[in-house]
């Protein structure tokens, strides 16, 4: 294919030599055409481009690094998530990736992260493949008049075909890697074709600069609003129902994953959505189903044999099948990506221990505690002898993308809650009447009724009880939800068994918080669960 005749930017600062093969700011139609002709993907029946991301079908957190230098040495929360790499190693890798991309067909796209111009950053994404450029177009905000002669603040290089020949020499674990340099303002993504690394690389950038430099709370959450400006936020790890519950036909979607909260309100970091496809069904998630059309990118799906119709139940490649589309593919979405400050916040957790109430109203310090905990649970797998659910704690519901210590984000949350009249709810979308394997998962209809009652203000007006272990205030009634469902102990056949399991989970919460060290304020520690002493036998 002939290179685009459009003006192209100079990329020498990224060690990429001038070339006739640089395709700048191509239309989606041009990119899709190139991808199909180059064998990167096929055109599905719905018109969406279907691409295979290769060996990696998800992120590899162990291969993510941050350059340790004067800017980051004393600010980054170093550990298993934020691993340091030297400036010298980064410079070598940047030169290597730049040299690798030089002379190849590459795709350059200028975009923006952050819908509020006061806090946005310009991005130049250089990708080895056309399908990655489609992803960049869909997930980030599309500027009205991109200027190839102006260098955006940040650059990201995505080279799935490059692999480091000697990873250990440069402090890497494997030939593939993601490296963020906050001083150079460059992100390297190499050795992997999984586009989520591009998205989360920039999210990590925003999670560093906005809280640290702008006092803006960056959040891994979905957001929706209504015509009266009643905004709601939905936090939750995979499997908790964040996407399902935020996609409400009676409300307008602001964004499904990444937002900032400033003193002016909230704003989406992105210009699109990256939704899971596994089990996608028109009757259950019509908004997402109909967003899979021309312009969208579906990843790692399989077709119904003999057709170009996606089989969303086929997980032979991966269970992490995805679709990336511009937010305007969702009817009645808030395309400007901004809304007023939230009036309700929902922390979603799928508690497989079956002990948390279906809904609780949190105080400010409880909100900070559960925000920092980021708890959910995964059910037992197929390994022989594993019968207990596994607790998962992800700080601020997005630990893998947090360069700063969790207390930094939690204290910003405290500030925002103090400045606004906000209800914070802990919603258990997991098990009731017993743990996984004994009890049952709460009906989605009940959870939807709880969310609706919270948003309308009905739920806050009812009477509340206080949980003896977790200190949570939970309502005794909710429209369209049986009273017994709201009290976590009532449906258990054995009260002693319930409190034994509650104590078990409480100890896990307490143990998890120890890793935050001395930086946690005393008032937050004071709302930790209280392990109950067993009732003595008579």
DAMOHU-V243315 format. One record per residue. N is the residue number from 1. RES is the residue in one letter. PSI is psi in whole degrees, 0 to 359 (999 if undefined). Layout:
# DAMOHU-V243315
n->{N | N}
res->{RES | RES}
psi->{PSI | PSI}
This chain:
# DAMOHU-V243315
n->{1 | 2 | 3 | 4 | 5 | 6 | 7 | 8 | 9 | 10 | 11 | 12 | 13 | 14 | 15 | 16 | 17 | 18 | 19 | 20 | 21 | 22 | 23 | 24 | 25 | 26 | 27 | 28 | 29 | 30 | 31 | 32 | 33 | 34 | 35 | 36 | 37 | 38 | 39 | 40 | 41 | 42 | 43 | 44 | 45 | 46 | 47 | 48 | 49 | 50 | 51 | 52 | 53 | 54 | 55 | 56 | 57 | 58 | 59 | 60 | 61 | 62 | 63 | 64 | 65 | 66 | 67 | 68 | 69 | 70 | 71 | 72 | 73 | 74 | 75 | 76 | 77 | 78 | 79 | 80 | 81 | 82 | 83 | 84 | 85 | 86 | 87 | 88 | 89 | 90 | 91 | 92 | 93 | 94 | 95 | 96 | 97 | 98 | 99 | 100 | 101 | 102 | 103 | 104 | 105 | 106 | 107 | 108 | 109 | 110 | 111 | 112 | 113 | 114 | 115 | 116 | 117 | 118 | 119 | 120 | 121 | 122 | 123 | 124 | 125 | 126 | 127 | 128 | 129 | 130 | 131 | 132 | 133 | 134 | 135 | 136 | 137 | 138 | 139 | 140 | 141 | 142 | 143 | 144 | 145 | 146 | 147 | 148 | 149 | 150 | 151 | 152 | 153 | 154 | 155 | 156 | 157 | 158 | 159 | 160 | 161 | 162 | 163 | 164 | 165 | 166 | 167 | 168 | 169 | 170 | 171 | 172 | 173 | 174 | 175 | 176 | 177 | 178 | 179 | 180 | 181 | 182 | 183 | 184 | 185 | 186 | 187 | 188 | 189 | 190 | 191 | 192 | 193 | 194 | 195 | 196 | 197 | 198 | 199 | 200 | 201 | 202 | 203 | 204 | 205 | 206 | 207 | 208 | 209 | 210 | 211 | 212 | 213 | 214 | 215 | 216 | 217 | 218 | 219 | 220 | 221 | 222 | 223 | 224 | 225 | 226 | 227 | 228 | 229 | 230 | 231 | 232 | 233 | 234 | 235 | 236 | 237 | 238 | 239 | 240 | 241 | 242 | 243 | 244 | 245 | 246 | 247 | 248 | 249 | 250 | 251 | 252 | 253 | 254 | 255 | 256 | 257 | 258 | 259 | 260 | 261 | 262 | 263 | 264 | 265 | 266 | 267 | 268 | 269 | 270 | 271 | 272 | 273 | 274 | 275 | 276 | 277 | 278 | 279 | 280 | 281 | 282 | 283 | 284 | 285 | 286 | 287 | 288 | 289 | 290 | 291 | 292 | 293 | 294 | 295 | 296 | 297 | 298 | 299 | 300 | 301 | 302 | 303 | 304 | 305 | 306 | 307 | 308 | 309 | 310 | 311 | 312 | 313 | 314 | 315 | 316 | 317 | 318 | 319 | 320 | 321 | 322 | 323 | 324 | 325 | 326 | 327 | 328 | 329 | 330 | 331 | 332 | 333 | 334 | 335 | 336 | 337 | 338 | 339 | 340 | 341 | 342 | 343 | 344 | 345 | 346 | 347 | 348 | 349 | 350 | 351 | 352 | 353 | 354 | 355 | 356 | 357 | 358 | 359 | 360 | 361 | 362 | 363 | 364 | 365 | 366 | 367 | 368 | 369 | 370 | 371 | 372 | 373 | 374 | 375 | 376 | 377 | 378 | 379 | 380 | 381 | 382 | 383 | 384 | 385 | 386 | 387 | 388 | 389 | 390 | 391 | 392 | 393 | 394 | 395 | 396 | 397 | 398 | 399 | 400 | 401 | 402 | 403 | 404 | 405 | 406 | 407 | 408 | 409 | 410 | 411 | 412 | 413 | 414 | 415 | 416 | 417 | 418 | 419 | 420 | 421 | 422 | 423 | 424 | 425 | 426 | 427 | 428 | 429 | 430 | 431 | 432 | 433 | 434 | 435 | 436 | 437 | 438 | 439 | 440 | 441 | 442 | 443 | 444 | 445 | 446 | 447 | 448 | 449 | 450 | 451 | 452 | 453 | 454 | 455 | 456 | 457 | 458 | 459 | 460 | 461 | 462 | 463 | 464 | 465 | 466 | 467 | 468 | 469 | 470 | 471 | 472 | 473 | 474 | 475 | 476 | 477 | 478 | 479 | 480 | 481 | 482 | 483 | 484 | 485 | 486 | 487 | 488 | 489 | 490 | 491 | 492 | 493 | 494 | 495 | 496 | 497 | 498 | 499 | 500 | 501 | 502 | 503 | 504 | 505 | 506 | 507 | 508 | 509 | 510 | 511 | 512 | 513 | 514 | 515 | 516 | 517 | 518 | 519 | 520 | 521 | 522 | 523 | 524 | 525 | 526 | 527 | 528 | 529 | 530 | 531 | 532 | 533 | 534 | 535 | 536 | 537 | 538}
res->{X | X | X | X | X | X | X | X | X | X | X | X | X | X | X | X | X | X | X | X | X | X | X | X | X | X | X | X | X | X | X | X | X | X | X | X | X | X | X | X | X | X | X | X | X | X | X | X | X | X | X | X | X | X | X | X | X | X | X | X | X | X | X | X | X | X | X | X | X | X | X | X | X | X | X | X | X | X | X | X | X | X | X | X | X | X | X | X | X | X | X | X | X | X | X | X | X | X | X | X | X | X | X | X | X | X | X | X | X | X | X | X | X | X | X | X | X | X | X | X | X | X | X | X | X | X | X | X | X | X | X | X | X | X | X | X | X | X | X | X | X | X | X | X | X | X | X | X | X | X | X | X | X | X | X | X | X | X | X | X | X | X | X | X | X | X | X | X | X | X | X | X | X | X | X | X | X | X | X | X | X | X | X | X | X | X | X | X | X | X | X | X | X | X | X | X | X | X | X | X | X | X | X | X | X | X | X | X | X | X | X | X | X | X | X | X | X | X | X | X | X | X | X | X | X | X | X | X | X | X | X | X | X | X | X | X | X | X | X | X | X | X | X | X | X | X | X | X | X | X | X | X | X | X | X | X | X | X | X | X | X | X | X | X | X | X | X | X | X | X | X | X | X | X | X | X | X | X | X | X | X | X | X | X | X | X | X | X | X | X | X | X | X | X | X | X | X | X | X | X | X | X | X | X | X | X | X | X | X | X | X | X | X | X | X | X | X | X | X | X | X | X | X | X | X | X | X | X | X | X | X | X | X | X | X | X | X | X | X | X | X | X | X | X | X | X | X | X | X | X | X | X | X | X | X | X | X | X | X | X | X | X | X | X | X | X | X | X | X | X | X | X | X | X | X | X | X | X | X | X | X | X | X | X | X | X | X | X | X | X | X | X | X | X | X | X | X | X | X | X | X | X | X | X | X | X | X | X | X | X | X | X | X | X | X | X | X | X | X | X | X | X | X | X | X | X | X | X | X | X | X | X | X | X | X | X | X | X | X | X | X | X | X | X | X | X | X | X | X | X | X | X | X | X | X | X | X | X | X | X | X | X | X | X | X | X | X | X | X | X | X | X | X | X | X | X | X | X | X | X | X | X | X | X | X | X | X | X | X | X | X | X | X | X | X | X | X | X | X | X | X | X | X | X | X | X | X | X | X | X | X | X | X | X | X | X | X | X | X | X | X | X | X | X | X | X | X | X | X | X | X | X | X | X | X | X | X | X}
psi->{140 | 145 | 153 | 146 | 358 | 157 | 143 | 149 | 156 | 133 | 19 | 333 | 346 | 13 | 27 | 122 | 154 | 141 | 152 | 354 | 17 | 120 | 112 | 129 | 45 | 154 | 162 | 321 | 318 | 318 | 318 | 317 | 314 | 314 | 319 | 314 | 328 | 358 | 17 | 337 | 182 | 161 | 120 | 169 | 327 | 350 | 350 | 147 | 127 | 118 | 154 | 126 | 6 | 213 | 320 | 124 | 15 | 175 | 156 | 85 | 330 | 346 | 23 | 133 | 156 | 135 | 126 | 115 | 194 | 329 | 325 | 341 | 318 | 11 | 327 | 143 | 88 | 147 | 208 | 331 | 309 | 95 | 135 | 150 | 149 | 158 | 320 | 318 | 319 | 314 | 321 | 313 | 322 | 315 | 320 | 313 | 319 | 316 | 322 | 319 | 339 | 132 | 353 | 163 | 117 | 159 | 122 | 127 | 127 | 134 | 183 | 143 | 126 | 109 | 339 | 115 | 336 | 338 | 15 | 158 | 144 | 144 | 135 | 113 | 121 | 116 | 149 | 334 | 156 | 324 | 328 | 326 | 326 | 317 | 313 | 317 | 319 | 322 | 333 | 171 | 134 | 113 | 149 | 318 | 78 | 142 | 111 | 339 | 346 | 131 | 119 | 162 | 319 | 150 | 146 | 128 | 126 | 109 | 84 | 336 | 349 | 133 | 134 | 128 | 333 | 71 | 321 | 328 | 329 | 15 | 15 | 165 | 328 | 169 | 336 | 152 | 159 | 126 | 130 | 129 | 105 | 338 | 312 | 337 | 51 | 139 | 129 | 129 | 113 | 148 | 3 | 138 | 4 | 117 | 338 | 336 | 327 | 310 | 310 | 337 | 314 | 326 | 319 | 322 | 312 | 327 | 347 | 307 | 324 | 310 | 322 | 318 | 335 | 356 | 35 | 130 | 115 | 140 | 140 | 88 | 162 | 161 | 140 | 170 | 176 | 184 | 344 | 4 | 22 | 98 | 144 | 145 | 145 | 110 | 146 | 145 | 177 | 134 | 2 | 347 | 17 | 310 | 316 | 315 | 332 | 340 | 78 | 126 | 337 | 1 | 166 | 130 | 126 | 317 | 159 | 2 | 320 | 126 | 160 | 151 | 106 | 184 | 355 | 344 | 202 | 158 | 145 | 140 | 337 | 172 | 15 | 191 | 153 | 86 | 150 | 145 | 344 | 126 | 13 | 127 | 133 | 323 | 331 | 321 | 68 | 326 | 312 | 318 | 315 | 351 | 344 | 82 | 187 | 134 | 334 | 158 | 120 | 141 | 130 | 24 | 166 | 148 | 156 | 129 | 132 | 5 | 178 | 25 | 120 | 136 | 96 | 351 | 353 | 110 | 28 | 332 | 312 | 155 | 348 | 46 | 144 | 159 | 133 | 128 | 154 | 150 | 337 | 355 | 346 | 122 | 138 | 24 | 159 | 92 | 340 | 346 | 20 | 150 | 170 | 168 | 147 | 149 | 338 | 138 | 134 | 119 | 114 | 132 | 134 | 88 | 103 | 353 | 340 | 27 | 339 | 143 | 153 | 331 | 141 | 147 | 122 | 145 | 174 | 314 | 325 | 322 | 317 | 318 | 312 | 334 | 313 | 330 | 314 | 52 | 140 | 185 | 146 | 141 | 163 | 144 | 204 | 358 | 133 | 132 | 350 | 112 | 341 | 145 | 157 | 124 | 138 | 127 | 122 | 106 | 130 | 24 | 27 | 44 | 327 | 348 | 15 | 107 | 336 | 164 | 141 | 331 | 333 | 315 | 322 | 321 | 327 | 323 | 317 | 314 | 316 | 322 | 325 | 329 | 349 | 152 | 99 | 136 | 128 | 123 | 135 | 117 | 121 | 109 | 12 | 234 | 147 | 164 | 20 | 167 | 174 | 133 | 343 | 307 | 204 | 156 | 138 | 142 | 138 | 325 | 322 | 316 | 320 | 321 | 322 | 314 | 316 | 316 | 325 | 316 | 327 | 351 | 355 | 320 | 325 | 340 | 352 | 173 | 154 | 147 | 164 | 130 | 131 | 338 | 311 | 352 | 17 | 137 | 118 | 143 | 152 | 349 | 153 | 135 | 134 | 16 | 125 | 138 | 322 | 331 | 328 | 337 | 111 | 335 | 336 | 322 | 351 | 137 | 339 | 111 | 320 | 322 | 323 | 309 | 332 | 318 | 322 | 319 | 321 | 314 | 321 | 318 | 325 | 320 | 311 | 317 | 318 | 321 | 340 | 333 | 349 | 353 | 211 | 3 | 351 | 133 | 153 | 322 | 334 | 317 | 330 | 343 | 14 | 153 | 153 | 114 | 126 | 140 | 139 | 145 | 125 | 145 | 138 | 999}
